[in-house]
Amino acid sequence: MLLRCVRSMIKNALQISNVDGFVFSDSKESSVDIGFVGTEHAARATLYLELEKERSAAANVADEAMTMILRLQEEKASIETEAKMNFKRKSWYHLTIIVYLIK
């Protein structure tokens, strides 16, 4: 959504900066030179677009890192469960041998 907003800002900035005469006037008494304002607006919009690309890239890297962390946590839990099961089997086996030797 932010990307759409930035694109809209760039589109609007480009339209403003292409106005003939570079003067926007509501009345004869108040006029604003939009040549500079339009250029500044376009530059700012371009910077916002670059910033949004960087944020998106950082978010993708964070998502990939989080996915890897979750995968490693699941793998660790699986290994721990397997180790506990092996320990129980070995304990049961040793207990069975001890009982057999006692008899």
Residue pairs with C-beta under 8 A, 6 or more apart in sequence:
2 52
3 49
3 52
3 56
6 45
6 48
6 49
6 52
7 49
9 41
9 44
9 45
9 48
10 42
10 45
10 46
10 49
12 41
13 38
13 41
13 42
13 44
13 45
14 42
16 24
16 34
16 37
16 38
16 41
17 34
17 35
17 38
17 39
17 41
17 42
18 38
19 34
19 38
22 33
22 34
22 35
22 38
23 31
23 32
23 33
23 34
24 31
24 32
24 34
25 31
25 32
